[in-house]
Amino acid sequence: MQVNGVNVAYVPHWPQAGLIPCNDVSRRLHRIGYMGRIDDADKFQRFGSKLRAAGFEFVVRGPAEWHNYSDLDAVVSLRFLSKIRIRRKPPTKLMNA
């Protein structure tokens, strides 16, 4: 389908199958996780250091653990993609969070 001369498609999104939700819903914010490609994790090191200095725990999770939110209070996400690639990337991380 085209909208204003641009090819577009609508694909509904849903949470990833098999997600393990947060166990503690006490509204405390203590443990923050990054769930993404490990090769991007180094971009979070300075951010993680600042979180630790402020009294938070920062956890980096690779692909084998992307489904496990059970011990996290919040999740941060970042994508390093070109504008063309980001337009085609689904908002799965947002849906999962």
N, CA, C and O atoms as a CHARMM CRD file, in Angstrom:
* protein
*
  388
    1    1 MET  N      0.84900  -1.16500   0.00000 PROA 1      0.00000
    2    1 MET  CA     0.00000   0.00000   0.00000 PROA 1      0.00000
    3    1 MET  C      0.90000   1.23400   0.00000 PROA 1      0.00000
    4    1 MET  O      2.00200   1.21700   0.54700 PROA 1      0.00000
    5    2 GLN  N      0.41100   2.29600  -0.61900 PROA 2      0.00000
    6    2 GLN  CA     1.16200   3.55100  -0.62400 PROA 2      0.00000
    7    2 GLN  C      0.36900   4.64000   0.08700 PROA 2      0.00000
    8    2 GLN  O     -0.84800   4.74200  -0.06300 PROA 2      0.00000
    9    3 VAL  N      1.07500   5.44000   0.85500 PROA 3      0.00000
   10    3 VAL  CA     0.51500   6.60500   1.52600 PROA 3      0.00000
   11    3 VAL  C      1.41100   7.77700   1.16000 PROA 3      0.00000
   12    3 VAL  O      2.60900   7.76200   1.44400 PROA 3      0.00000
   13    4 ASN  N      0.83400   8.78200   0.53600 PROA 4      0.00000
   14    4 ASN  CA     1.61300   9.94800   0.07700 PROA 4      0.00000
   15    4 ASN  C      2.83300   9.53300  -0.74100 PROA 4      0.00000
   16    4 ASN  O      3.90800  10.11400  -0.59700 PROA 4      0.00000
   17    5 GLY  N      2.66700   8.53700  -1.58800 PROA 5      0.00000
   18    5 GLY  CA     3.73900   8.09800  -2.46900 PROA 5      0.00000
   19    5 GLY  C      4.81200   7.25200  -1.81300 PROA 5      0.00000
   20    5 GLY  O      5.83900   6.97000  -2.43100 PROA 5      0.00000
   21    6 VAL  N      4.59200   6.83400  -0.55200 PROA 6      0.00000
   22    6 VAL  CA     5.57200   6.02400   0.17000 PROA 6      0.00000
   23    6 VAL  C      4.96600   4.65400   0.42300 PROA 6      0.00000
   24    6 VAL  O      3.82000   4.54500   0.85900 PROA 6      0.00000
   25    7 ASN  N      5.74100   3.60400   0.14800 PROA 7      0.00000
   26    7 ASN  CA     5.27800   2.25300   0.43500 PROA 7      0.00000
   27    7 ASN  C      5.23800   2.04900   1.94700 PROA 7      0.00000
   28    7 ASN  O      6.22500   2.28900   2.64200 PROA 7      0.00000
   29    8 VAL  N      4.09500   1.60700   2.44400 PROA 8      0.00000
   30    8 VAL  CA     3.94500   1.35000   3.87900 PROA 8      0.00000
   31    8 VAL  C      3.25300   0.00300   4.07500 PROA 8      0.00000
   32    8 VAL  O      2.54500  -0.48500   3.19400 PROA 8      0.00000
   33    9 ALA  N      3.47200  -0.57100   5.22600 PROA 9      0.00000
   34    9 ALA  CA     2.79800  -1.80800   5.59600 PROA 9      0.00000
   35    9 ALA  C      2.49600  -1.74300   7.08700 PROA 9      0.00000
   36    9 ALA  O      3.26700  -1.17700   7.86200 PROA 9      0.00000
   37   10 TYR  N      1.38500  -2.31700   7.47500 PROA 10     0.00000
   38   10 TYR  CA     1.01900  -2.37500   8.88700 PROA 10     0.00000
   39   10 TYR  C      1.14600  -3.81300   9.36600 PROA 10     0.00000
   40   10 TYR  O      0.52300  -4.72200   8.81700 PROA 10     0.00000
   41   11 VAL  N      1.95200  -4.00200  10.38500 PROA 11     0.00000
   42   11 VAL  CA     2.08900  -5.31300  10.99800 PROA 11     0.00000
   43   11 VAL  C      1.82900  -5.11300  12.49200 PROA 11     0.00000
   44   11 VAL  O      2.60300  -4.42800  13.16100 PROA 11     0.00000
   45   12 PRO  N      0.76000  -5.69600  13.02000 PROA 12     0.00000
   46   12 PRO  CA     0.49100  -5.51800  14.45500 PROA 12     0.00000
   47   12 PRO  C      1.60000  -6.17200  15.28200 PROA 12     0.00000
   48   12 PRO  O      2.16600  -7.18900  14.88100 PROA 12     0.00000
   49   13 HSD  N      1.90100  -5.58700  16.42400 PROA 13     0.00000
   50   13 HSD  CA     2.96500  -6.10200  17.27300 PROA 13     0.00000
   51   13 HSD  C      2.38300  -6.72000  18.53000 PROA 13     0.00000
   52   13 HSD  O      1.28800  -6.36000  18.96100 PROA 13     0.00000
   53   14 TRP  N      3.10500  -7.63000  19.10200 PROA 14     0.00000
   54   14 TRP  CA     2.69000  -8.31800  20.30900 PROA 14     0.00000
   55   14 TRP  C      3.94200  -8.63900  21.11100 PROA 14     0.00000
   56   14 TRP  O      5.03600  -8.69100  20.54800 PROA 14     0.00000
   57   15 PRO  N      3.80200  -8.85600  22.41900 PROA 15     0.00000
   58   15 PRO  CA     4.97900  -9.19700  23.21800 PROA 15     0.00000
   59   15 PRO  C      5.59300 -10.52000  22.76400 PROA 15     0.00000
   60   15 PRO  O      4.90000 -11.39900  22.25300 PROA 15     0.00000
   61   16 GLN  N      6.87300 -10.64000  22.95500 PROA 16     0.00000
   62   16 GLN  CA     7.60200 -11.87000  22.64900 PROA 16     0.00000
   63   16 GLN  C      7.00100 -13.02800  23.43700 PROA 16     0.00000
   64   16 GLN  O      6.66900 -12.87000  24.61200 PROA 16     0.00000
   65   17 ALA  N      6.86200 -14.16700  22.81500 PROA 17     0.00000
   66   17 ALA  CA     6.34000 -15.35500  23.49900 PROA 17     0.00000
   67   17 ALA  C      7.32300 -15.81100  24.57000 PROA 17     0.00000
   68   17 ALA  O      8.53500 -15.72600  24.37500 PROA 17     0.00000
   69   18 GLY  N      6.81500 -16.28800  25.68800 PROA 18     0.00000
   70   18 GLY  CA     7.65200 -16.84700  26.74200 PROA 18     0.00000
   71   18 GLY  C      8.28100 -15.84600  27.68800 PROA 18     0.00000
   72   18 GLY  O      9.20900 -16.19100  28.41900 PROA 18     0.00000
   73   19 LEU  N      7.79400 -14.60700  27.69300 PROA 19     0.00000
   74   19 LEU  CA     8.36100 -13.61300  28.60600 PROA 19     0.00000
   75   19 LEU  C      8.08200 -13.98800  30.05800 PROA 19     0.00000
   76   19 LEU  O      7.00800 -14.48600  30.39500 PROA 19     0.00000
   77   20 ILE  N      9.06600 -13.73900  30.90000 PROA 20     0.00000
   78   20 ILE  CA     8.90000 -13.92900  32.34100 PROA 20     0.00000
   79   20 ILE  C      8.78100 -12.53500  32.93900 PROA 20     0.00000
   80   20 ILE  O      9.75700 -11.78500  32.94300 PROA 20     0.00000
   81   21 PRO  N      7.59400 -12.16900  33.45100 PROA 21     0.00000
   82   21 PRO  CA     7.40500 -10.80700  33.95700 PROA 21     0.00000
   83   21 PRO  C      8.12300 -10.56700  35.28300 PROA 21     0.00000
   84   21 PRO  O      8.59100 -11.50000  35.93700 PROA 21     0.00000
   85   22 CYS  N      8.19500  -9.31500  35.65400 PROA 22     0.00000
   86   22 CYS  CA     8.80200  -8.89900  36.91400 PROA 22     0.00000
   87   22 CYS  C      8.06600  -9.54700  38.08500 PROA 22     0.00000
   88   22 CYS  O      6.83500  -9.54600  38.13100 PROA 22     0.00000
   89   23 ASN  N      8.82900 -10.09900  39.03000 PROA 23     0.00000
   90   23 ASN  CA     8.23700 -10.73100  40.21400 PROA 23     0.00000
   91   23 ASN  C      7.82000  -9.71400  41.26500 PROA 23     0.00000
   92   23 ASN  O      6.83700  -9.92900  41.97300 PROA 23     0.00000
   93   24 ASP  N      8.53900  -8.62900  41.37600 PROA 24     0.00000
   94   24 ASP  CA     8.33800  -7.65700  42.44700 PROA 24     0.00000
   95   24 ASP  C      7.70500  -6.39600  41.88100 PROA 24     0.00000
   96   24 ASP  O      8.33900  -5.65500  41.13000 PROA 24     0.00000
   97   25 VAL  N      6.47600  -6.16100  42.23900 PROA 25     0.00000
   98   25 VAL  CA     5.78800  -4.96700  41.74500 PROA 25     0.00000
   99   25 VAL  C      5.60400  -3.95600  42.87400 PROA 25     0.00000
  100   25 VAL  O      4.57600  -3.28200  42.94800 PROA 25     0.00000
  101   26 SER  N      6.60000  -3.85200  43.74900 PROA 26     0.00000
  102   26 SER  CA     6.51200  -2.97100  44.91200 PROA 26     0.00000
  103   26 SER  C      6.75700  -1.50700  44.57600 PROA 26     0.00000
  104   26 SER  O      6.77300  -0.65700  45.46600 PROA 26     0.00000
  105   27 ARG  N      6.94500  -1.21600  43.30400 PROA 27     0.00000
  106   27 ARG  CA     7.17400   0.14700  42.82000 PROA 27     0.00000
  107   27 ARG  C      8.52300   0.71200  43.25600 PROA 27     0.00000
  108   27 ARG  O      8.71200   1.92800  43.25100 PROA 27     0.00000
  109   28 ARG  N      9.43900  -0.13700  43.62300 PROA 28     0.00000
  110   28 ARG  CA    10.79300   0.32200  43.92100 PROA 28     0.00000
  111   28 ARG  C     11.60600   0.25700  42.63700 PROA 28     0.00000
  112   28 ARG  O     11.31200  -0.53900  41.74500 PROA 28     0.00000
  113   29 LEU  N     12.60500   1.08100  42.55200 PROA 29     0.00000
  114   29 LEU  CA    13.47300   1.08000  41.39400 PROA 29     0.00000
  115   29 LEU  C     14.89900   0.85800  41.88300 PROA 29     0.00000
  116   29 LEU  O     15.54600   1.77700  42.38500 PROA 29     0.00000
  117   30 HSD  N     15.37400  -0.36100  41.73100 PROA 30     0.00000
  118   30 HSD  CA    16.70500  -0.70000  42.21300 PROA 30     0.00000
  119   30 HSD  C     17.56000  -1.36500  41.13600 PROA 30     0.00000
  120   30 HSD  O     18.73200  -1.02200  40.97600 PROA 30     0.00000
  121   31 ARG  N     16.99000  -2.30100  40.40800 PROA 31     0.00000
  122   31 ARG  CA    17.75000  -3.09900  39.43100 PROA 31     0.00000
  123   31 ARG  C     17.30600  -2.75300  38.01300 PROA 31     0.00000
  124   31 ARG  O     16.14600  -2.95100  37.65100 PROA 31     0.00000
  125   32 ILE  N     18.23900  -2.23600  37.21400 PROA 32     0.00000
  126   32 ILE  CA    17.94900  -1.77900  35.85900 PROA 32     0.00000
  127   32 ILE  C     18.72600  -2.65800  34.88500 PROA 32     0.00000
  128   32 ILE  O     19.90900  -2.93200  35.09000 PROA 32     0.00000
  129   33 GLY  N     18.06000  -3.09200  33.83500 PROA 33     0.00000
  130   33 GLY  CA    18.69700  -3.99800  32.89200 PROA 33     0.00000
  131   33 GLY  C     18.78200  -3.45300  31.48300 PROA 33     0.00000
  132   33 GLY  O     17.94800  -2.66000  31.04400 PROA 33     0.00000
  133   34 TYR  N     19.81700  -3.90100  30.78600 PROA 34     0.00000
  134   34 TYR  CA    19.94700  -3.67700  29.35000 PROA 34     0.00000
  135   34 TYR  C     19.80200  -5.04000  28.70400 PROA 34     0.00000
  136   34 TYR  O     20.57600  -5.95200  28.99600 PROA 34     0.00000
  137   35 MET  N     18.82600  -5.18700  27.83400 PROA 35     0.00000
  138   35 MET  CA    18.58600  -6.45100  27.15400 PROA 35     0.00000
  139   35 MET  C     18.76500  -6.20700  25.66600 PROA 35     0.00000
  140   35 MET  O     17.86400  -5.70700  24.99200 PROA 35     0.00000
  141   36 GLY  N     19.90500  -6.55500  25.17500 PROA 36     0.00000
  142   36 GLY  CA    20.20400  -6.29800  23.77300 PROA 36     0.00000
  143   36 GLY  C     21.47300  -6.98900  23.35600 PROA 36     0.00000
  144   36 GLY  O     22.02500  -7.82200  24.07500 PROA 36     0.00000
  145   37 ARG  N     21.91700  -6.62400  22.18400 PROA 37     0.00000
  146   37 ARG  CA    23.12700  -7.23600  21.64400 PROA 37     0.00000
  147   37 ARG  C     24.31000  -6.92300  22.54400 PROA 37     0.00000
  148   37 ARG  O     24.52900  -5.77500  22.92800 PROA 37     0.00000
  149   38 ILE  N     25.05400  -7.94100  22.86900 PROA 38     0.00000
  150   38 ILE  CA    26.19500  -7.78100  23.76100 PROA 38     0.00000
  151   38 ILE  C     27.25800  -6.86000  23.14500 PROA 38     0.00000
  152   38 ILE  O     27.95800  -6.15900  23.87500 PROA 38     0.00000
  153   39 ASP  N     27.38400  -6.85300  21.81800 PROA 39     0.00000
  154   39 ASP  CA    28.39000  -5.98400  21.21100 PROA 39     0.00000
  155   39 ASP  C     28.03200  -4.50600  21.35300 PROA 39     0.00000
  156   39 ASP  O     28.89000  -3.64800  21.14700 PROA 39     0.00000
  157   40 ASP  N     26.78800  -4.19200  21.69700 PROA 40     0.00000
  158   40 ASP  CA    26.39100  -2.81400  21.98500 PROA 40     0.00000
  159   40 ASP  C     26.52600  -2.48100  23.47100 PROA 40     0.00000
  160   40 ASP  O     26.40900  -1.31700  23.85400 PROA 40     0.00000
  161   41 ALA  N     26.76600  -3.47800  24.30200 PROA 41     0.00000
  162   41 ALA  CA    26.78600  -3.28100  25.75600 PROA 41     0.00000
  163   41 ALA  C     27.86100  -2.29000  26.19900 PROA 41     0.00000
  164   41 ALA  O     27.67100  -1.57000  27.17900 PROA 41     0.00000
  165   42 ASP  N     28.99000  -2.24700  25.48600 PROA 42     0.00000
  166   42 ASP  CA    30.05600  -1.33000  25.88000 PROA 42     0.00000
  167   42 ASP  C     29.59500   0.12600  25.80000 PROA 42     0.00000
  168   42 ASP  O     30.14300   0.98400  26.49200 PROA 42     0.00000
  169   43 LYS  N     28.60900   0.40600  24.97700 PROA 43     0.00000
  170   43 LYS  CA    28.08300   1.76400  24.86400 PROA 43     0.00000
  171   43 LYS  C     27.32800   2.17100  26.13700 PROA 43     0.00000
  172   43 LYS  O     27.05300   3.35200  26.35000 PROA 43     0.00000
  173   44 PHE  N     27.00100   1.19100  26.97300 PROA 44     0.00000
  174   44 PHE  CA    26.28200   1.46100  28.21800 PROA 44     0.00000
  175   44 PHE  C     27.19500   1.48400  29.43700 PROA 44     0.00000
  176   44 PHE  O     26.71800   1.73900  30.54200 PROA 44     0.00000
  177   45 GLN  N     28.47900   1.23100  29.27700 PROA 45     0.00000
  178   45 GLN  CA    29.35300   1.12900  30.43900 PROA 45     0.00000
  179   45 GLN  C     29.39600   2.41200  31.26900 PROA 45     0.00000
  180   45 GLN  O     29.30500   2.35800  32.49600 PROA 45     0.00000
  181   46 ARG  N     29.53100   3.55500  30.61500 PROA 46     0.00000
  182   46 ARG  CA    29.55800   4.82200  31.35600 PROA 46     0.00000
  183   46 ARG  C     28.20800   5.07000  32.03100 PROA 46     0.00000
  184   46 ARG  O     28.14600   5.51700  33.17600 PROA 46     0.00000
  185   47 PHE  N     27.13000   4.77200  31.30000 PROA 47     0.00000
  186   47 PHE  CA    25.78900   4.90500  31.86500 PROA 47     0.00000
  187   47 PHE  C     25.64000   3.99400  33.08600 PROA 47     0.00000
  188   47 PHE  O     25.13700   4.41000  34.13000 PROA 47     0.00000
  189   48 GLY  N     26.09100   2.72900  32.93100 PROA 48     0.00000
  190   48 GLY  CA    26.02000   1.77600  34.03700 PROA 48     0.00000
  191   48 GLY  C     26.82800   2.22500  35.24300 PROA 48     0.00000
  192   48 GLY  O     26.39800   2.03600  36.38100 PROA 48     0.00000
  193   49 SER  N     27.98300   2.81200  35.01100 PROA 49     0.00000
  194   49 SER  CA    28.81900   3.31000  36.10800 PROA 49     0.00000
  195   49 SER  C     28.11100   4.40700  36.88300 PROA 49     0.00000
  196   49 SER  O     28.17000   4.45300  38.11200 PROA 49     0.00000
  197   50 LYS  N     27.44000   5.29500  36.15000 PROA 50     0.00000
  198   50 LYS  CA    26.70300   6.37700  36.81600 PROA 50     0.00000
  199   50 LYS  C     25.52600   5.82900  37.62000 PROA 50     0.00000
  200   50 LYS  O     25.23300   6.31400  38.71300 PROA 50     0.00000
  201   51 LEU  N     24.85400   4.81400  37.07300 PROA 51     0.00000
  202   51 LEU  CA    23.75700   4.19500  37.82100 PROA 51     0.00000
  203   51 LEU  C     24.27300   3.55100  39.10900 PROA 51     0.00000
  204   51 LEU  O     23.67700   3.70800  40.17400 PROA 51     0.00000
  205   52 ARG  N     25.37400   2.83300  38.99800 PROA 52     0.00000
  206   52 ARG  CA    25.95400   2.18500  40.18400 PROA 52     0.00000
  207   52 ARG  C     26.35300   3.22700  41.23200 PROA 52     0.00000
  208   52 ARG  O     26.13400   3.02300  42.42600 PROA 52     0.00000
  209   53 ALA  N     26.93000   4.32900  40.79000 PROA 53     0.00000
  210   53 ALA  CA    27.32700   5.40200  41.71300 PROA 53     0.00000
  211   53 ALA  C     26.13000   6.00300  42.42400 PROA 53     0.00000
  212   53 ALA  O     26.24900   6.50200  43.54300 PROA 53     0.00000
  213   54 ALA  N     24.96800   5.95400  41.76900 PROA 54     0.00000
  214   54 ALA  CA    23.73700   6.48800  42.36100 PROA 54     0.00000
  215   54 ALA  C     23.01000   5.44800  43.20900 PROA 54     0.00000
  216   54 ALA  O     21.93800   5.73100  43.74400 PROA 54     0.00000
  217   55 GLY  N     23.58600   4.23400  43.34200 PROA 55     0.00000
  218   55 GLY  CA    22.99900   3.21300  44.20300 PROA 55     0.00000
  219   55 GLY  C     22.13200   2.19000  43.49100 PROA 55     0.00000
  220   55 GLY  O     21.46000   1.39500  44.14800 PROA 55     0.00000
  221   56 PHE  N     22.13100   2.19000  42.18200 PROA 56     0.00000
  222   56 PHE  CA    21.35300   1.21600  41.42400 PROA 56     0.00000
  223   56 PHE  C     22.24600   0.06300  40.98600 PROA 56     0.00000
  224   56 PHE  O     23.46800   0.19300  40.92000 PROA 56     0.00000
  225   57 GLU  N     21.62200  -1.04500  40.69500 PROA 57     0.00000
  226   57 GLU  CA    22.32800  -2.17800  40.10900 PROA 57     0.00000
  227   57 GLU  C     22.02600  -2.18200  38.61400 PROA 57     0.00000
  228   57 GLU  O     20.87300  -2.02300  38.21500 PROA 57     0.00000
  229   58 PHE  N     23.05400  -2.36100  37.78500 PROA 58     0.00000
  230   58 PHE  CA    22.88700  -2.36500  36.33500 PROA 58     0.00000
  231   58 PHE  C     23.27200  -3.73600  35.80600 PROA 58     0.00000
  232   58 PHE  O     24.37400  -4.22100  36.06100 PROA 58     0.00000
  233   59 VAL  N     22.36000  -4.36000  35.07000 PROA 59     0.00000
  234   59 VAL  CA    22.54000  -5.71800  34.57000 PROA 59     0.00000
  235   59 VAL  C     22.50800  -5.70500  33.04900 PROA 59     0.00000
  236   59 VAL  O     21.65400  -5.05600  32.44500 PROA 59     0.00000
  237   60 VAL  N     23.44300  -6.42500  32.43000 PROA 60     0.00000
  238   60 VAL  CA    23.45900  -6.57000  30.96900 PROA 60     0.00000
  239   60 VAL  C     23.07400  -8.00300  30.64700 PROA 60     0.00000
  240   60 VAL  O     23.68000  -8.94900  31.15100 PROA 60     0.00000
  241   61 ARG  N     22.05200  -8.15600  29.79500 PROA 61     0.00000
  242   61 ARG  CA    21.57500  -9.48400  29.41100 PROA 61     0.00000
  243   61 ARG  C     21.71700  -9.69600  27.91500 PROA 61     0.00000
  244   61 ARG  O     21.32000  -8.84900  27.11400 PROA 61     0.00000
  245   62 GLY  N     22.28300 -10.83000  27.54700 PROA 62     0.00000
  246   62 GLY  CA    22.42500 -11.20600  26.14800 PROA 62     0.00000
  247   62 GLY  C     21.21400 -11.96700  25.63900 PROA 62     0.00000
  248   62 GLY  O     20.24200 -12.14300  26.37400 PROA 62     0.00000
  249   63 PRO  N     21.25500 -12.41800  24.39700 PROA 63     0.00000
  250   63 PRO  CA    20.10900 -13.05900  23.74400 PROA 63     0.00000
  251   63 PRO  C     19.50300 -14.23900  24.49300 PROA 63     0.00000
  252   63 PRO  O     18.29000 -14.43800  24.43100 PROA 63     0.00000
  253   64 ALA  N     20.29900 -15.01600  25.19000 PROA 64     0.00000
  254   64 ALA  CA    19.77000 -16.18100  25.89800 PROA 64     0.00000
  255   64 ALA  C     18.83900 -15.78800  27.04700 PROA 64     0.00000
  256   64 ALA  O     18.05900 -16.61500  27.52000 PROA 64     0.00000
  257   65 GLU  N     18.91500 -14.53600  27.49500 PROA 65     0.00000
  258   65 GLU  CA    18.11300 -14.09100  28.64200 PROA 65     0.00000
  259   65 GLU  C     17.13800 -12.96300  28.31300 PROA 65     0.00000
  260   65 GLU  O     16.55400 -12.37500  29.22300 PROA 65     0.00000
  261   66 TRP  N     16.95300 -12.65100  27.03900 PROA 66     0.00000
  262   66 TRP  CA    16.08300 -11.54200  26.65700 PROA 66     0.00000
  263   66 TRP  C     14.65100 -11.71400  27.11200 PROA 66     0.00000
  264   66 TRP  O     13.91500 -10.72900  27.18300 PROA 66     0.00000
  265   67 HSD  N     14.23900 -12.89300  27.41600 PROA 67     0.00000
  266   67 HSD  CA    12.84900 -13.15000  27.81200 PROA 67     0.00000
  267   67 HSD  C     12.61600 -12.97200  29.31200 PROA 67     0.00000
  268   67 HSD  O     11.46700 -12.96100  29.75500 PROA 67     0.00000
  269   68 ASN  N     13.67200 -12.83500  30.09300 PROA 68     0.00000
  270   68 ASN  CA    13.56200 -12.85900  31.55300 PROA 68     0.00000
  271   68 ASN  C     13.60100 -11.46700  32.17400 PROA 68     0.00000
  272   68 ASN  O     14.66300 -10.85800  32.30200 PROA 68     0.00000
  273   69 TYR  N     12.43800 -10.97900  32.55300 PROA 69     0.00000
  274   69 TYR  CA    12.30300  -9.68000  33.22200 PROA 69     0.00000
  275   69 TYR  C     12.04900  -9.87000  34.72300 PROA 69     0.00000
  276   69 TYR  O     11.77300  -8.90100  35.42900 PROA 69     0.00000
  277   70 SER  N     12.13800 -11.09500  35.20500 PROA 70     0.00000
  278   70 SER  CA    11.68000 -11.43200  36.55200 PROA 70     0.00000
  279   70 SER  C     12.34700 -10.65700  37.67000 PROA 70     0.00000
  280   70 SER  O     11.70200 -10.38500  38.68300 PROA 70     0.00000
  281   71 ASP  N     13.60700 -10.29100  37.52900 PROA 71     0.00000
  282   71 ASP  CA    14.31900  -9.61500  38.61800 PROA 71     0.00000
  283   71 ASP  C     14.70000  -8.17600  38.25800 PROA 71     0.00000
  284   71 ASP  O     15.57600  -7.59100  38.89400 PROA 71     0.00000
  285   72 LEU  N     14.05100  -7.60800  37.24700 PROA 72     0.00000
  286   72 LEU  CA    14.36000  -6.23900  36.82300 PROA 72     0.00000
  287   72 LEU  C     13.22200  -5.28800  37.17400 PROA 72     0.00000
  288   72 LEU  O     12.04700  -5.64600  37.10100 PROA 72     0.00000
  289   73 ASP  N     13.59200  -4.08400  37.55100 PROA 73     0.00000
  290   73 ASP  CA    12.60100  -3.05200  37.85800 PROA 73     0.00000
  291   73 ASP  C     12.37900  -2.12400  36.67400 PROA 73     0.00000
  292   73 ASP  O     11.31500  -1.52000  36.53600 PROA 73     0.00000
  293   74 ALA  N     13.39800  -2.01300  35.81500 PROA 74     0.00000
  294   74 ALA  CA    13.30800  -1.15600  34.62800 PROA 74     0.00000
  295   74 ALA  C     14.27500  -1.70100  33.57700 PROA 74     0.00000
  296   74 ALA  O     15.21900  -2.42700  33.89100 PROA 74     0.00000
  297   75 VAL  N     14.01800  -1.33500  32.33800 PROA 75     0.00000
  298   75 VAL  CA    14.86500  -1.76500  31.23100 PROA 75     0.00000
  299   75 VAL  C     15.20500  -0.54900  30.38600 PROA 75     0.00000
  300   75 VAL  O     14.34600   0.29300  30.12500 PROA 75     0.00000
  301   76 VAL  N     16.47100  -0.45700  29.95600 PROA 76     0.00000
  302   76 VAL  CA    16.88100   0.59600  29.03000 PROA 76     0.00000
  303   76 VAL  C     17.16500  -0.04900  27.67800 PROA 76     0.00000
  304   76 VAL  O     17.56900  -1.20900  27.59700 PROA 76     0.00000
  305   77 SER  N     16.94800   0.72000  26.63300 PROA 77     0.00000
  306   77 SER  CA    17.14900   0.18900  25.29400 PROA 77     0.00000
  307   77 SER  C     17.73000   1.27000  24.40900 PROA 77     0.00000
  308   77 SER  O     17.45200   2.45600  24.58500 PROA 77     0.00000
  309   78 LEU  N     18.53400   0.84700  23.46500 PROA 78     0.00000
  310   78 LEU  CA    19.16200   1.78300  22.54200 PROA 78     0.00000
  311   78 LEU  C     19.43800   1.05200  21.25100 PROA 78     0.00000
  312   78 LEU  O     19.85300  -0.10700  21.26200 PROA 78     0.00000
  313   79 ARG  N     19.20900   1.72400  20.13300 PROA 79     0.00000
  314   79 ARG  CA    19.48400   1.12500  18.83500 PROA 79     0.00000
  315   79 ARG  C     20.42500   2.01100  18.05900 PROA 79     0.00000
  316   79 ARG  O     20.22400   3.22200  17.96700 PROA 79     0.00000
  317   80 PHE  N     21.45200   1.40700  17.50400 PROA 80     0.00000
  318   80 PHE  CA    22.42700   2.10300  16.67900 PROA 80     0.00000
  319   80 PHE  C     22.23400   1.65800  15.23700 PROA 80     0.00000
  320   80 PHE  O     22.98100   0.82000  14.73200 PROA 80     0.00000
  321   81 LEU  N     21.22800   2.22300  14.57600 PROA 81     0.00000
  322   81 LEU  CA    20.88500   1.83300  13.21200 PROA 81     0.00000
  323   81 LEU  C     20.71300   3.06900  12.34200 PROA 81     0.00000
  324   81 LEU  O     20.45400   4.16500  12.83900 PROA 81     0.00000
  325   82 SER  N     20.85900   2.87700  11.05400 PROA 82     0.00000
  326   82 SER  CA    20.60500   3.97700  10.12400 PROA 82     0.00000
  327   82 SER  C     19.10500   4.27300  10.10800 PROA 82     0.00000
  328   82 SER  O     18.30000   3.45100  10.54600 PROA 82     0.00000
  329   83 LYS  N     18.73600   5.44000   9.60500 PROA 83     0.00000
  330   83 LYS  CA    17.32300   5.81500   9.54100 PROA 83     0.00000
  331   83 LYS  C     16.51400   4.81800   8.73000 PROA 83     0.00000
  332   83 LYS  O     15.37100   4.51700   9.07400 PROA 83     0.00000
  333   84 ILE  N     17.09200   4.30900   7.66800 PROA 84     0.00000
  334   84 ILE  CA    16.37700   3.34200   6.82900 PROA 84     0.00000
  335   84 ILE  C     16.13500   2.04200   7.58100 PROA 84     0.00000
  336   84 ILE  O     15.02700   1.50700   7.54800 PROA 84     0.00000
  337   85 ARG  N     17.16100   1.52400   8.26300 PROA 85     0.00000
  338   85 ARG  CA    17.00800   0.26700   9.01000 PROA 85     0.00000
  339   85 ARG  C     16.09600   0.42700  10.21900 PROA 85     0.00000
  340   85 ARG  O     15.33800  -0.49000  10.53600 PROA 85     0.00000
  341   86 ILE  N     16.14800   1.56500  10.90100 PROA 86     0.00000
  342   86 ILE  CA    15.32200   1.75000  12.09400 PROA 86     0.00000
  343   86 ILE  C     13.83600   1.79800  11.74300 PROA 86     0.00000
  344   86 ILE  O     12.99600   1.38600  12.54300 PROA 86     0.00000
  345   87 ARG  N     13.51200   2.29500  10.55900 PROA 87     0.00000
  346   87 ARG  CA    12.10900   2.34700  10.14000 PROA 87     0.00000
  347   87 ARG  C     11.52200   0.96200   9.95500 PROA 87     0.00000
  348   87 ARG  O     10.31200   0.77900  10.08600 PROA 87     0.00000
  349   88 ARG  N     12.35300  -0.00400   9.65700 PROA 88     0.00000
  350   88 ARG  CA    11.88500  -1.37500   9.42100 PROA 88     0.00000
  351   88 ARG  C     11.96700  -2.24800  10.66100 PROA 88     0.00000
  352   88 ARG  O     11.51600  -3.39300  10.64400 PROA 88     0.00000
  353   89 LYS  N     12.53300  -1.72600  11.72500 PROA 89     0.00000
  354   89 LYS  CA    12.72100  -2.50500  12.95300 PROA 89     0.00000
  355   89 LYS  C     11.46000  -2.39900  13.80300 PROA 89     0.00000
  356   89 LYS  O     11.02300  -1.29000  14.11000 PROA 89     0.00000
  357   90 PRO  N     10.87300  -3.51300  14.18700 PROA 90     0.00000
  358   90 PRO  CA     9.64300  -3.45200  14.99300 PROA 90     0.00000
  359   90 PRO  C      9.94000  -2.97800  16.42000 PROA 90     0.00000
  360   90 PRO  O     11.06800  -3.10400  16.89600 PROA 90     0.00000
  361   91 PRO  N      8.93600  -2.43900  17.09300 PROA 91     0.00000
  362   91 PRO  CA     9.12600  -1.94000  18.46500 PROA 91     0.00000
  363   91 PRO  C      9.03600  -3.05400  19.50700 PROA 91     0.00000
  364   91 PRO  O      8.39900  -2.87600  20.54500 PROA 91     0.00000
  365   92 THR  N      9.65800  -4.18300  19.24500 PROA 92     0.00000
  366   92 THR  CA     9.54000  -5.33800  20.12800 PROA 92     0.00000
  367   92 THR  C     10.04400  -5.04900  21.53100 PROA 92     0.00000
  368   92 THR  O      9.40800  -5.46200  22.50100 PROA 92     0.00000
  369   93 LYS  N     11.17000  -4.35100  21.67100 PROA 93     0.00000
  370   93 LYS  CA    11.69500  -4.05800  23.00200 PROA 93     0.00000
  371   93 LYS  C     10.69800  -3.22800  23.81000 PROA 93     0.00000
  372   93 LYS  O     10.51800  -3.45500  25.00700 PROA 93     0.00000
  373   94 LEU  N     10.06800  -2.28600  23.16500 PROA 94     0.00000
  374   94 LEU  CA     9.06700  -1.46900  23.85500 PROA 94     0.00000
  375   94 LEU  C      7.86600  -2.31800  24.25400 PROA 94     0.00000
  376   94 LEU  O      7.35900  -2.19400  25.36900 PROA 94     0.00000
  377   95 MET  N      7.41600  -3.17000  23.35800 PROA 95     0.00000
  378   95 MET  CA     6.27600  -4.04900  23.66900 PROA 95     0.00000
  379   95 MET  C      6.61300  -4.98500  24.83600 PROA 95     0.00000
  380   95 MET  O      5.78800  -5.19300  25.72500 PROA 95     0.00000
  381   96 ASN  N      7.82900  -5.54800  24.82800 PROA 96     0.00000
  382   96 ASN  CA     8.22400  -6.46300  25.89300 PROA 96     0.00000
  383   96 ASN  C      8.29000  -5.76100  27.25000 PROA 96     0.00000
  384   96 ASN  O      7.85800  -6.30600  28.26500 PROA 96     0.00000
  385   97 ALA  N      8.83400  -4.55300  27.25100 PROA 97     0.00000
  386   97 ALA  CA     8.94700  -3.80400  28.50700 PROA 97     0.00000
  387   97 ALA  C      7.58300  -3.47200  29.05700 PROA 97     0.00000
  388   97 ALA  O      7.47900  -2.84300  30.11000 PROA 97     0.00000
